Amino acid sequence: MSEGSTQVMQVATEGMKKAISHLEAELSKIRAGKATPQIVDGIFVDYYGSATPLAQVANITVPDARTLSLQPWEKNMLGPIEKAIIAANIGLNPQNDGNFIRLFLPPLTEERRKELVKRVNVEGEQSKVSIRSVRREAIEQIKKLQKDGLSEDEAKDAEAAVQAITDKHIALTETHLKDKERDIMTI
């Protein structure tokens, strides 16, 4: 394969890996009834005027399967942390006892589990769309290379290789979705 088509495939592979990484990050935020520190990832607290990740202003522990415990490094941060959790709308109400903030995860009902599975499938579909978009861009680049002198056989081989990479990443997305769905539906 030519240098140009190899570079196109490397860019496509990187783009697809980013889509998978994003999917993994989003799936980790969807709680499956078990407490994990990732539930509060992405929550920013107003720390002396600057938005700071929650993990940088408090110690996050999991005392049991249904509880998250947050202990701020500074006691005066209890209020702002509580406000940030409420504003993040993650479906959990913070319980502030003056030293800790506890988040209790309610047991999931069958209806809630089905809603979470739908949300997982929406994230998976977005990931697949991103992967297909990267494939489309890669094939457009190969067609441009063909106009600039890449032989037709090399162009076909490069397109087939891009499709193989796409199929591999779509299958990986499906695997992540099935694992998360099994995790959510397990009582």
C-alpha positions in Angstrom: 0.0 0.0 0.0 1.1 3.5 -0.6 2.2 5.9 2.1 -0.9 8.1 1.6 -3.4 5.2 2.0 -1.5 3.9 5.1 -1.7 7.3 6.7 -5.4 7.5 5.9 -5.9 4.1 7.6 -3.9 5.2 10.7 -6.0 8.3 11.0 -9.2 6.3 10.6 -8.1 3.8 13.2 -7.3 6.6 15.7 -10.7 8.2 15.1 -12.5 4.9 15.7 -10.5 4.2 18.8 -11.6 7.7 20.1 -15.2 6.8 19.4 -14.8 3.5 21.4 -13.1 5.4 24.3 -15.9 7.9 24.4 -18.4 5.1 24.5 -16.6 3.4 27.4 -16.5 6.7 29.3 -20.3 7.3 28.7 -21.2 3.8 29.7 -19.2 4.0 32.9 -21.4 7.0 33.9 -24.6 5.0 33.5 -25.0 3.3 36.8 -26.1 -0.3 36.9 -27.2 -0.3 40.5 -23.7 -0.5 41.8 -21.8 2.4 43.3 -18.7 3.4 41.5 -16.6 6.6 41.7 -17.2 7.1 37.9 -20.8 8.1 38.7 -19.5 11.6 39.8 -17.0 12.0 37.0 -17.7 15.0 35.0 -19.1 16.9 38.0 -17.4 20.2 38.5 -17.4 22.1 41.8 -17.0 25.9 42.2 -13.7 25.9 44.1 -12.7 29.5 45.0 -14.1 30.8 41.7 -12.8 28.1 39.3 -14.6 25.0 38.1 -12.7 22.0 39.6 -13.4 18.3 39.1 -15.1 16.8 42.2 -12.4 14.2 42.6 -9.9 17.0 43.2 -11.8 18.6 46.1 -13.0 15.5 47.9 -12.0 11.9 48.7 -14.5 9.5 46.9 -15.0 6.1 48.5 -17.4 3.2 48.1 -18.3 1.9 51.6 -20.8 -0.6 50.2 -22.4 -1.6 46.9 -25.1 1.0 47.1 -23.3 4.0 48.7 -20.8 6.6 47.6 -19.1 8.6 50.3 -17.5 12.0 49.6 -15.2 13.6 52.1 -14.1 17.1 51.1 -10.5 18.1 51.8 -11.9 21.3 53.3 -15.1 21.4 55.4 -16.3 24.6 53.8 -16.6 22.8 50.5 -19.6 20.6 51.7 -22.2 23.2 50.4 -20.6 23.8 47.0 -20.2 20.0 46.5 -23.8 19.3 47.4 -25.0 22.1 45.0 -22.8 20.7 42.2 -24.2 17.2 42.6 -27.8 18.5 42.6 -27.0 20.7 39.5 -25.4 17.7 37.7 -28.8 16.0 37.7 -27.4 12.4 38.1 -30.5 11.2 39.8 -29.0 11.0 43.3 -29.8 13.2 46.3 -26.8 14.1 48.4 -27.1 13.5 52.2 -24.9 16.0 54.1 -24.1 15.1 57.7 -21.6 17.9 58.3 -18.5 15.8 57.6 -19.4 13.6 54.7 -21.7 13.7 51.8 -23.3 10.3 51.0 -25.0 9.3 47.8 -27.3 6.4 48.2 -28.2 4.5 45.1 -31.7 3.2 45.2 -32.3 -0.4 44.0 -33.3 -0.4 40.3 -36.8 -1.2 39.3 -37.5 -3.3 36.2 -38.8 -0.2 34.4 -35.7 1.9 35.4 -33.4 -0.9 34.1 -35.2 -0.9 30.8 -34.8 2.9 30.6 -31.0 2.5 31.3 -30.7 -0.1 28.6 -32.4 2.3 26.1 -29.9 4.9 27.1 -27.0 2.5 26.7 -28.3 1.6 23.2 -28.5 5.4 22.3 -24.9 5.8 23.4 -24.0 2.7 21.3 -25.8 4.1 18.2 -23.9 7.4 18.6 -20.7 5.5 18.8 -21.5 3.6 15.6 -22.5 6.8 13.8 -19.1 8.3 14.8 -17.3 5.2 13.5 -19.2 5.2 10.2 -18.4 8.9 9.9 -14.7 8.2 10.3 -15.0 5.4 7.6 -16.8 7.8 5.2 -14.0 10.4 5.7 -11.3 7.8 5.1 -12.9 6.5 1.9 -13.2 10.1 0.7 -9.5 10.6 1.3 -8.7 7.4 -0.6 -10.8 8.6 -3.5 -8.8 11.9 -3.5 -5.6 9.9 -3.4 -6.9 7.9 -6.4 -7.5 11.1 -8.4 -4.0 12.2 -7.5 -2.4 9.0 -8.9 -3.2 6.1 -6.6 -3.9 3.0 -8.7 -7.4 1.6 -8.7 -6.3 -1.7 -7.2 -4.6 0.0 -4.3 -7.6 2.2 -3.7 -9.9 -0.9 -3.6 -7.5 -2.6 -1.2 -7.4 0.5 1.0 -11.2 0.8 1.0 -11.5 -2.9 2.0 -8.9 -2.4 4.8 -10.9 0.6 6.1 -14.1 -1.4 6.0 -12.4 -4.2 7.9 -11.2 -1.8 10.6 -14.8 -0.4 10.7 -16.3 -3.8 11.1 -13.9 -4.6 14.0 -14.8 -1.4 15.8 -18.5 -1.9 15.3 -18.2 -5.4 16.7 -16.3 -4.0 19.7 -19.1 -1.5 20.3 -21.7 -4.3 20.2 -19.6 -6.2 22.8 -19.5 -3.2 25.1 -23.3 -2.7 24.7 -24.1 -6.4 25.5 -21.8 -6.3 28.5 -23.4 -3.2 29.9 -26.9 -4.4 29.2 -26.1 -7.7 31.0 -24.7 -5.7 33.9 -27.8 -3.5 34.1 -30.3 -6.3 33.8 -28.5 -8.5 36.5 -30.3 -8.1 39.8 
